Amino acid sequence: AMATRIASIPAPTFHEEARLKHVESCWTESGLEVRRDEAGNLWAKIREGTGPALMVCAHADTVFSAEVPHQISEELGRLVGPGIGDNSLGVAAISKLAQILPETVPGRVWIVATTAEEGIGNLAGVTHALQNPPEPIDGIVAIEGTLFGSLVTTAVGSVRWRVALEGEGGHAWHAASTPSAIHVLGCLIAKLDELGNRWQPSATVNVGRIGGGEGINIRAKESWFELDIRADDQTTLDSVTHEVAELFEAVEGVVVLPTVIGQRPAGKIDHDHPLV
C-alpha cells in the first residue's frame, strides 16, 4: 500500500518535492527524526551503535513526467503503473527497514531517499549525500524495486552528451548542395550505431532523442541529439568515449558542438567484500 501511494505521486527528476513530503510524513509518523540536506534528500537514522555507518538509499525520482497519469493497478498479482518498480518500491522498502532490520546487525544505519538520480539528474542527490553526510559513511547500499532477489556488485558507468550541429543552411532547391545539419546528423548517428554494435556486449551506444530543422523545404541550419554511452568497466567506457569524440571531430560541412550532460563512473566490488 505504501509503494502504491508513493507511485501515485508524480516525481519527475528535479521535481520530487510532493513525493518527498509524503515520504517525510510517513517517516515522521513512524517515530523517525527526519532531516533534509541541500540537495533535497531525506535522511533518517534508524540504528545507533559504535560500528561502521551504513547508508541504505533509494531514489525518489522517476523518468515519467507529471502529465503521465500515475495510476497503479494490480493485475494477476503484479502491481502495474508508471514508476512503481523504479523506484517507488525501493523507497517503500527502506521506509520499513527500521521494522525488519535484525537487532544483530552492528553499527549505525541511515535510510536516505535521494533526488535527481534519473536522466540528466546524473546521480546529483546521492552524490551530494556522500559528499556531505551528517557523519562519515563507511558503506552504501542502493535499493531498486525491480531487482527482487538480486545483489548487484557492478556499477555500470555512463557518459551522456547533448550534441548540437550548426551549419549555413539554405533553400532545399536553390541551395541543394549546402550541407544540411539534419542529413549530417543522420550520417553521424549511423556511424555511432556501427560503433555501438562493434563494442557490444562490453558497451552500448544509444541516441535517445533528436531534433532540429526549420522547415520541410529548408536545408537545416541546426540539429541536435542526445547520446548515452555505457560500460561496466571504466577503461572500456573511456575508450568508447574517445572513439565517439573522434567521430565528432571527423564531421565535415557543419560545426559539431558536444556538451557533456552526465557522467557516472563504472566500478565494482569483489564478491568477498565485507559489504557484500
Secondary structure, DSSP 4 states (H G I P E B T S, - for coil): -HHHHHHTS--BTT--HHHHHHHHHHHHHTT--EEE-TT--EEEEEE--SS-EEEEEEE--BSS-TTS----EEETTEEESTTIIIIIHHHHHHHTHHHHS-TT--SEEEEEEE---SGGGTTHHHHHHHHS-SS---EEEE--TT-TT----EEPEEEEEEEEEE---EETTTTTTSPPHHHHHHHHHHHHHHHHHHHTTTEEEEEEEEEE-S-TTEE-SEEEEEEEEEESSHHHHHHHHHHHHHHHHH--SSEEEEEEEEEE--EE--TTSTT-
